[in-house]
């Protein structure tokens, strides 16, 4: 069995593109909320939508076209490279998928992962850290993926996100002063330090001081040829 190729789309991807979502129910709502968090501009086609989506239409980059899907509609959205078919009708979702694939768009069918160009995994966010989980099967995929996400959330707490933010602050200094071949060693020392334990205790100032001390010691030692 060939495994899917994992990929995360950055907010830059959405700068000059929109996402087309067809369907206005709970499934579409969940997908749209996640897309909005990623900075996507969304075109929504549905005759009716949930109350939460109605509120999002009024205050976000979500444009609602109050109509049912009609064959040939896709050409009206030339900048929609990504298409999500999330109606409650399998035949309509398949028609959307056929039209999208014929036009060279990437399509996801809410009721048919195997027939999709890409799948939407369970996601765990911790600050700037994003972890995705997918079993890529048609059995109990959503339930099992959600279970794994809950298990990981017990291990990877918010302190990891805060550690990522602190390392991001130090990154420019590391790039400016440490040889590329030595940087992995420094990052491993920082990640393996007790900074994470300090962050678990909400001692962010102490954690920052510790990371800075490791950085200074490392750069001093390497600059002296040690």
C-alpha positions in Angstrom: 0.0 0.0 0.0 1.3 3.4 -0.9 1.3 5.9 2.0 0.0 9.5 1.5 2.6 12.3 1.3 2.1 14.6 4.3 2.1 18.4 3.7 1.2 21.5 5.6 0.0 24.6 3.7 1.4 27.8 5.0 -0.5 31.1 5.1 1.5 32.3 2.2 -0.2 29.7 0.0 -3.5 31.4 0.6 -2.3 34.9 -0.3 -3.5 34.9 -3.9 -5.8 31.9 -3.8 -9.2 31.1 -2.3 -10.7 27.8 -1.1 -14.1 26.7 -2.4 -16.3 24.9 0.1 -19.5 23.3 -1.0 -22.0 22.5 1.8 -23.1 24.4 4.8 -23.6 21.8 7.5 -21.6 20.8 10.6 -18.8 19.1 8.6 -18.3 22.2 6.4 -18.4 24.4 9.5 -15.5 22.5 11.1 -13.5 22.7 8.0 -14.2 26.4 7.4 -13.2 27.3 11.0 -9.9 25.5 10.6 -9.3 27.2 7.2 -10.0 30.7 8.7 -7.4 30.0 11.4 -4.9 29.4 8.6 -5.7 32.7 7.0 -7.6 31.3 4.0 -10.1 33.3 1.9 -13.2 31.1 1.5 -15.9 31.0 -1.1 -18.9 29.0 0.3 -21.7 27.5 -1.8 -24.7 26.3 0.0 -28.5 27.0 0.1 -28.5 27.0 3.9 -25.7 27.2 6.5 -25.3 26.8 10.2 -25.9 29.7 12.6 -22.2 29.7 13.5 -21.3 30.0 9.8 -23.7 32.9 9.4 -21.8 34.7 12.1 -18.5 34.0 10.5 -19.8 35.3 7.1 -20.5 38.7 8.8 -17.0 39.1 10.3 -14.4 37.1 8.3 -12.9 36.4 4.9 -15.8 34.1 4.1 -18.2 34.9 1.3 -21.4 33.0 1.1 -23.1 32.2 -2.2 -26.7 31.2 -1.2 -27.4 28.6 -3.8 -27.2 24.9 -4.5 -24.3 23.4 -6.5 -24.8 23.4 -10.2 -22.7 21.7 -12.9 -20.2 24.0 -14.4 -20.0 26.3 -11.3 -16.3 25.7 -10.7 -15.2 27.9 -13.6 -16.6 30.9 -11.8 -13.8 30.5 -9.2 -10.5 30.4 -11.1 -8.4 31.1 -8.1 -9.8 28.3 -6.0 -7.1 25.7 -6.3 -8.4 23.8 -3.3 -12.0 22.5 -3.3 -13.9 20.9 -0.3 -17.0 18.9 -1.2 -18.9 18.7 2.1 -22.6 18.3 1.1 -24.9 15.7 2.6 -25.3 14.0 -0.8 -22.7 11.5 -2.1 -23.7 12.0 -5.7 -23.2 15.7 -5.5 -19.8 15.4 -3.8 -18.7 13.0 -6.5 -19.8 15.4 -9.2 -17.9 18.2 -7.6 -14.8 16.0 -7.4 -15.0 15.1 -11.0 -15.3 18.7 -12.1 -12.5 19.8 -9.8 -10.1 17.0 -10.9 -10.9 17.8 -14.6 -9.9 21.4 -13.9 -6.7 20.5 -12.2 -7.9 21.5 -8.7 -7.2 19.6 -5.5 -10.4 18.2 -4.0 -11.4 16.6 -0.7 -14.6 14.7 -0.3 -16.0 14.7 3.2 -17.5 11.2 2.7 -14.9 9.6 0.6 -11.2 9.9 1.8 -10.0 7.3 -0.8 -11.5 9.3 -3.6 -9.9 12.6 -2.4 -6.7 14.2 -3.6 -5.8 15.0 0.0 -7.1 14.1 3.4 -7.8 16.3 6.5 -6.1 14.8 9.5 -6.8 15.3 13.2 -4.7 18.2 14.4 -3.1 19.1 17.7 -1.9 22.7 18.1 0.5 23.8 20.9 1.5 27.4 20.3 3.6 27.3 17.1 3.8 23.5 17.1 1.3 21.6 14.9 1.0 17.9 14.9 -1.3 16.0 12.5 -2.6 12.4 12.9 -4.2 10.2 10.3 -4.7 6.5 9.9 -5.7 6.8 6.3 -8.2 4.0 6.3 -12.0 3.8 5.9 -12.7 2.0 9.1 -12.8 4.0 12.3 -10.4 6.7 11.1 -12.0 9.8 12.7 -12.5 8.1 16.0 -9.0 6.6 16.1 -7.3 9.8 15.0 -9.2 11.8 17.6 -8.2 9.2 20.3 -4.5 9.5 19.3 -4.7 13.3 19.3 -6.1 13.2 22.9 -3.3 10.9 23.9 -0.6 13.2 22.4 -2.2 16.2 24.1 -1.6 14.6 27.4 2.1 14.3 26.6 2.7 17.5 24.5 1.4 20.3 26.7 1.5 24.1 26.2 5.0 24.2 27.5 6.3 22.9 24.2 4.7 25.8 22.3 6.3 28.2 24.7 9.7 26.5 24.2 9.2 26.8 20.5 8.6 30.5 20.8 11.7 31.0 22.9 13.9 29.1 20.4 12.4 31.2 17.7 13.6 34.3 19.5 17.1 32.9 19.6 17.2 31.7 16.1 18.5 34.9 14.5 21.4 35.0 16.9 22.3 31.4 16.4 22.2 31.9 12.6 24.5 34.9 12.9 27.1 33.4 15.2 27.1 29.6 14.9 28.5 27.6 12.0 25.7 25.7 10.2 27.3 22.3 10.9 27.3 23.1 14.7 23.8 24.4 15.0 22.0 21.0 15.4 24.3 20.3 18.4 23.3 23.6 20.0 19.6 23.1 19.4 19.8 19.6 20.9 21.4 21.0 24.0 18.7 23.7 24.3 15.8 21.3 23.7 17.3 18.7 26.1 17.9 21.2 28.9 15.7 21.7 31.9 14.0 24.7 30.1 11.0 22.6 29.4 10.6 21.7 33.1 10.8 25.4 34.0 8.1 26.2 31.4 5.9 23.5 32.9 6.1 25.5 36.1 5.4 28.7 34.3 8.9 30.0 34.9 9.4 31.6 31.5 12.0 34.1 32.6 14.1 31.4 34.1 13.8 29.3 31.0 14.8 32.1 28.8 17.8 32.9 31.0 18.8 29.2 30.8 18.6 29.0 27.1 20.6 32.3 26.7 23.3 30.9 29.1 23.5 27.7 27.0 23.9 29.8 23.9 26.6 32.0 25.3 28.5 29.1 26.7 28.3 27.2 23.4 29.4 30.2 21.3 32.2 31.0 23.7 33.5 27.4 23.6 33.3 27.0 19.8 34.9 30.4 19.1 37.9 29.2 21.2 38.1 26.1 19.2 37.0 23.8 22.0 
